[in-house]
Amino acid sequence: MTKTLGSIVYLGSGLCSDLDTYLASNPARIYLVEPNPGLVDDLAQLCHAHATVEHLACGVTVAGGRQRLDVYNFFDLSSFSEPHDLLDVYPGAVVETAHQVQTLTPAGLMDRLNLPEAAPHRLVLETSGIEHALLEAFINSGTLGAFADLSVRIPAHALFKGSRDIAQIDALLEAAGYRQTPLAATSGNADFQLHHYKFDPQAYRLIGIEEENAVIEAQRKNAADKAEALEAQNAALTTELDQARAEAEAQRKDAADKAEALEAQNAALTTERDQAREDAEAAEAQRKDAADKAEALEVQNAALTTERDQTLEKSTKEQAAVIELEKQERVMALRVQTRLQSSHLELQERFEALQTKYTTQRTLIAALIKKLEVIVPAPKPAIKKAPPSKARTRKTGATGK
């Protein structure tokens, strides 16, 4: 009777050319996890033909979410990683299509599958370029332990960025408790050998014991180093304590000497203080006497100030009156001077007008005389007569004046 195994989870299954082999092992379920949209219809036919086969149309990556999937003209080269030595090994490799596909993290995938814990499940990885990273993510999430058997297709060359060689993958899985099985690595393509691993509980426990021993040894060494350091620290602290005690004694003696000197200084200061108090009292008396004198002087100064202000006010008023009187006299003198100047100007103008008139009249008279000389001939010489008699003169009333 054929023994029933757990489920097979096949990451990057493609069209699963080895499906008949996997079906022959009579698994409970076969999960074909293939994100390439171009294979959806063919995978649907496989699932329809086999009731235990189920297609998950998604990828599995470390980060999850939407990722770019490059599908090359070589079917086995589809990858989420960028090329590294790909074109050196396969010069004719080109990307035929690139898809943005949904991916799950290893933990997300296991949550979705919800595999029974008791059954020995098998994980098959054909994830070019991210094999090591995915296995590490399974280990870190604590989900790789669900698989008793592993099959990992590992390229012989670092075709993509992030690729690791077989030795690195062996070391990673060995640390997780997996050992390579004696089954030969098989594949139709020598560059993509399928390597098989089986979980070894005893080896895993041994690894755990070795790790615990390593931790204990590290803790022991750490404790020994701490003890040695503490001993050295204690020796240093003892030396420091002796030095501190010596310094403290020296400081105590110095403090005692300073205290004695301070006592003497305090006595001298007390004497000086008493003398200063007496001097202060005498100075206070002098200050009070000076204050009284100052107060009397202030009263006297106030009276003198009042008298001075009154005298200044009277003097100012008298001075203002004198200034006002002088101002009025100057105004009066200015008015008189202005009037005199005005009268002088008026007389000057009248004189000049009279002089002009006189000159004009003289000119007219001279012109008239010239005209008369022309019109009226000169008179003939008069015949001298005998002077009139006195009797005639009296008759006419003429005087000799």
Residue pairs with C-beta under 8 A, 6 or more apart in sequence:
2 26
3 26
4 26
4 27
4 28
5 25
5 26
5 27
5 28
5 119
5 120
5 121
5 122
6 27
6 28
6 115
6 116
6 119
6 120
6 121
6 122
6 148
7 27
7 28
7 29
7 30
7 31
7 113
7 115
7 119
7 121
7 122
8 22
8 25
8 27
8 29
8 30
8 31
8 121
8 122
8 123
8 124
9 31
9 33
9 109
9 113
9 115
9 121
9 122
9 123
9 124
9 147
10 16
10 22
10 30
10 31
10 32
10 33
10 124
10 126
11 33
11 60
11 123
11 124
11 125
11 126
11 127
11 134
12 33
12 34
12 59
12 78
12 125
12 126
12 127
12 128
13 32
13 33
13 34
13 124
13 126
14 34
14 36
14 39
14 75
14 76
14 78
14 126
15 39
15 42
15 43
15 46
16 22
16 30
16 32
16 46
17 188
19 30
19 46
19 50
19 53
22 30
23 30
23 50
23 52
23 53
27 52
27 122
28 52
28 116
28 119
29 52
29 53
29 54
30 50
30 52
30 53
30 54
31 54
31 56
31 113
32 43
32 46
32 47
32 53
32 54
32 55
32 56
33 56
33 58
33 59
33 60
33 109
34 43
34 55
34 56
34 57
35 57
35 58
35 59
35 69
35 99
35 101
35 102
35 103
36 69
36 71
36 78
36 99
36 101
37 57
37 99
37 101
38 71
38 97
40 55
40 57
43 55
43 57
44 55
46 53
46 55
47 53
47 54
47 55
56 112
58 101
58 102
58 103
58 104
59 67
59 69
59 80
59 101
59 102
59 103
59 104
60 103
60 104
60 105
60 106
60 109
60 127
60 134
61 67
61 80
61 103
61 104
61 105
61 130
61 134
62 105
62 106
62 130
62 133
62 134
62 137
63 103
63 105
64 103
64 104
64 105
64 108
65 102
65 103
66 100
66 101
66 102
66 103
67 80
67 100
67 101
67 103
68 80
68 98
68 99
68 100
69 78
69 79
69 80
69 98
69 99
69 100
69 101
70 78
70 79
70 80
70 95
70 98
71 78
71 95
71 96
71 97
71 98
71 99
72 78
72 79
72 93
72 94
72 95
72 96
73 92
73 93
73 94
73 96
74 90
74 93
76 126
76 128
76 189
76 192
77 86
77 90
77 93
77 128
77 159
78 128
79 127
79 128
79 129
79 130
79 159
79 160
80 103
80 127
80 129
80 130
81 128
81 129
81 130
81 160
81 161
81 162
81 163
82 160
82 161
83 93
83 159
83 160
83 161
84 129
84 158
84 159
84 160
84 161
84 163
85 157
85 158
85 159
86 93
86 159
86 160
87 93
89 157
89 159
89 191
90 159
104 112
105 137
105 141
106 134
106 137
106 138
106 141
106 143
106 144
107 141
107 143
110 141
110 143
110 146
115 121
115 146
117 146
120 148
120 149
121 146
121 147
121 148
121 149
122 147
122 148
122 149
122 150
122 151
123 138
123 144
123 147
123 149
123 150
123 151
124 150
124 151
124 152
124 153
125 131
125 134
125 135
125 150
125 151
125 152
125 153
126 153
126 192
127 134
128 155
128 159
128 160
128 163
129 159
129 160
129 161
129 162
129 163
130 160
130 162
131 152
131 153
131 154
131 163
131 164
131 169
132 162
132 163
132 164
132 168
132 169
132 172
133 162
135 144
135 152
135 169
135 172
135 173
136 172
138 144
139 172
139 176
144 176
145 199
147 199
148 198
148 199
149 181
149 196
149 197
149 198
149 199
150 173
150 178
150 196
150 197
150 198
150 199
151 194
151 195
151 196
151 197
152 169
152 194
152 195
152 197
153 187
153 192
153 193
153 194
153 195
154 165
154 166
154 169
154 192
154 193
154 195
155 163
155 191
155 192
156 190
156 191
156 192
156 193
157 163
157 191
158 164
158 165
164 172
166 195
169 195
170 180
173 197
174 203
174 207
175 207
176 204
177 199
177 200
177 201
177 203
177 204
177 207
178 197
178 198
178 199
178 200
179 197
179 198
179 200
179 203
180 195
180 196
180 197
181 196
181 197
181 198
183 196
185 193
185 194
185 195
185 196
186 193
186 194
187 193
187 194
